[in-house]
Amino acid sequence: MEKLPKINIIYEDNHLLVIEKPINIPVQKDNTNDIDMLTLLKDYRKKHENKPGEAYLGLVHRLDRPVGGIMVFAKTSKAAARLSNQIRENTFHKTYLAVINGHLPSKDVLEDYLYKNEKENKTYVVSKEKGKYSKLSYQVLKEKDNLSLVRINLITGRSHQIRVQFSSRNHPLIGDSKYGKNKENINIALFAESIIFKHPITKEELTFKLDIPNRYPFNIFK
C-alpha cells in the first residue's frame, strides 16, 4: 500500500486551507494516477470535519509537480471565486526561492512573451504576437561558487514561467531537466516561499511564509 505523505497544515478556517505542498506530488490527478494534493486534502477534510459525502476543495493556483512550497485551497466556491479574482487582478502575491546557475545583476525585472506547447508540456519564449505577456522581478540574496540564491516575485503566472525566463538567459535552475541540465540528478531548486492575499470573506490581508528548505542546493546558502 502506498505510504501517504504527512501534510503540513499552516492555516485553516471555514473558508481556507493553507498548506505546504511536498515535492514530487501533483496538485491534481494526472496520467500517472499517483496520489495528488486535491485528493489528499479532500480526504483530510472528510476525516477532520466528519463530512459524509465528498468534501469541496477549490484549486485556485498551481505548483509544478517537482516544486514544493506554500499553497492555498478554497473550502467554498465563494472563496474560490474571490481568490481567483485576486489572481486575475494581480492582487494575490507569490514569492519563490530558486537556485540558479551563474551570477546575475543584483536585481532586475524579466519580461517575455511565452507560449506553451501542450503536446510537449513545454513553454517557449516567442514573439509578442504569438505569446502571452510574462513578467517577474527578482533579487539575488546570496552567491556561492557559480550558484545564486534568488528571491522571485511572480507578477504573472504562466506555466513554467520562472524556469523558462531564467533558462532563456542562460541561467537555468539547478536540477531542471526540462529547461537546463540536471547533472546532479536532484530535484529542481524552486520553492514557493510566500503568499499574500486578502481573506475572501473578512478582507483581512494574510501573509504566509516558509523557511528556506533544508535540502541541497538551498542548504549551502544557510
N, C-alpha and C positions, 0 to 999 in steps of 0.2 A: 504494500500500500504506500502511495506517495506521501512523504512527510511534508506537512504544510508549514510554511514559514510563519514565524511569530511576527505579527504586525504591530508596529509602534504607533499607538493612537496618541496623537499630540493634543487634539482638542475635539470636543464633541458637545453638541447641544441638540435641540429638537429639529434643527434645520441643516446643520453642517456636520461633516466628518472630515477632520484634517489628519492625515497620516503620513508616515514615511514609507514610500514605496521601496521595497528591496530591489536590488539589481537582478536582471535576468528573469523578471516576471512580467508578462504582457499586461497592459492596462485592461484590455478586454480580449475575449476569445479570438484566437487566430487559427490558421490552418494546422498548427502543431497540436491543438487540443490540450496544451499544457494548462495548468491551473492559472487563473488570471485574477487581477485585483478586484474587478467588479464582482465576480463570483465569491471570492473570499470575504469581501466586505458585506455583501448581501447575507451570507451565512452568519457573519458576526452580528448583524442587526437582528436576524431571526432569533438567535440564541440569547442575546443580551436584552432584547426588548420583548421576548416571548411572542413574536409575531406568528400567527397561524399560517398565513399564506406567504407568497413571495414578497420580500421587502423591496421597496423602491430605492434606487440609488441613481442619481443623475451624474453623468460624466460630463464635466464642463471644460476640462483641458486634459492634455495627454503628456506622457513621457515615453520616449522610445524604450523598447524592451530592455536594452542593456544599461539604461540610465536609472539611477536611484535618486531618491530625494523627496521633497515635500510636495504633497498634492492635497487638494480639497475636493470632496464629493458633496453633492447636494442630497439631502434626505427627502425633499419635497420638490414637486415640479415647479412651484413658485420660486423656490430658492434657486433651482437650476436655471430658470429663465432669467432671473435677475443677475446671477453671476455671469451667465453667457453674455448678457448685455454689457456688463462691465468690461469683459474681454473685447467685445466689438468696439467699445468706445475708448479702449486703451487706458482704462482707469484701474485695471487689475494688473498689478506689477509683479514681475518674476525676476529673480536673480539666480544666476548659476555660477558655480566654480568649475573651472576647466584647467587642465594642464596641457600646454601645447608645446610643440617642437619649436625651438628657436626663440629669438628675442624680438619684441615689438616696441613701438613707441609706448611711453608710459600710460597713455590713454588715447582713445580715438573713437570715432563713430564709423561703423561699416554699413554701407548702403549698396544693395544689389537688387536685381530682378531675378527671381528664382522660378524654375519650372520643375514640377515633379513628374517623372515618368512612372506611372503606376505599375506597368508591367515589370520594370526593373526594380521598383521600390527604391528609386534613387533620384536625388534632386540635383539640378544643374543651374549654374549661373548663365542667364540668357539675356537677350536684348529687352529693352523696355516694352516693346510691342508684344513679346511672347511670354513674359513672366509677370509675377506678382511682386510688387514693391516690398522689400525686406530690409529691416533696419535693426541694428543693435548698437549699444555702446559698451565699452569695456575699460577696465583699469587693471594694469599689471600690479599685483600685490607683492610678489617675490620672484626672484630668479635664482636658479641654481644650475650649474653646468650649462647645458644647452636647452634647459627647460624653463618655462614661465608659468607661474600660477596666476590666472586672471579671474577677475570677477566680471560677469557679463550681465548687463541689464537688457533683457529681451524686450524690444519695443513692438515688433510684430512677431507672430507665432507661426512661421511656416514650417513645413515638415523638414526635419534635419537641418534647420536653418543655421544653427551655431556651427555645426560640423562642416557644412558646405562653405560658409563665409570665411572661416579661418583656413580651411584647406585650399580654397581658391587663391589665397595669398601666400601659399607655400608654408603655412604654419598649421598642419593638421593636428588634431587632438591625439594625445598619446593613447594607444590601444584602439584606434578607429580603423578597423579593417576595410570598411566600405569607402572611406574618403582619404585614407592615408595608408600607412604601413603598420602592421602590428607585430613587429619583430619580437616584442616581449611576450606575446601571446597572453595578454592581460585584458581585463575588462576596460572599456572605454573610460577615459578620465574626464567624465562630465557628471555633475551633481547638481540637482535642483536645491539651492541653498535656502531661498526665502520666497514667501509670497505676501503681498499686501493687497487687501481689498476691503470693501465696505460690507459689513454684515447685511445680507439680503433683506432682513426684517427690521433690525434695530438701527441700521445705517451707521453703526459704530465702525471706525476704521480698525481693522485687525491686522496684526503683523505676526508672522510665524517664521522662525529662523532655526536652522540646524547647524551644528558644528561641522567643521571640515572632517571628511571621512578619515578614519584611521586605517587606511589601506594604501598600497602603492598605486600611483606615484604621489598621491596627496600627502602622505605622511612624511615625505622627505622635506616638506616645507614647514613642518611643525616646529 
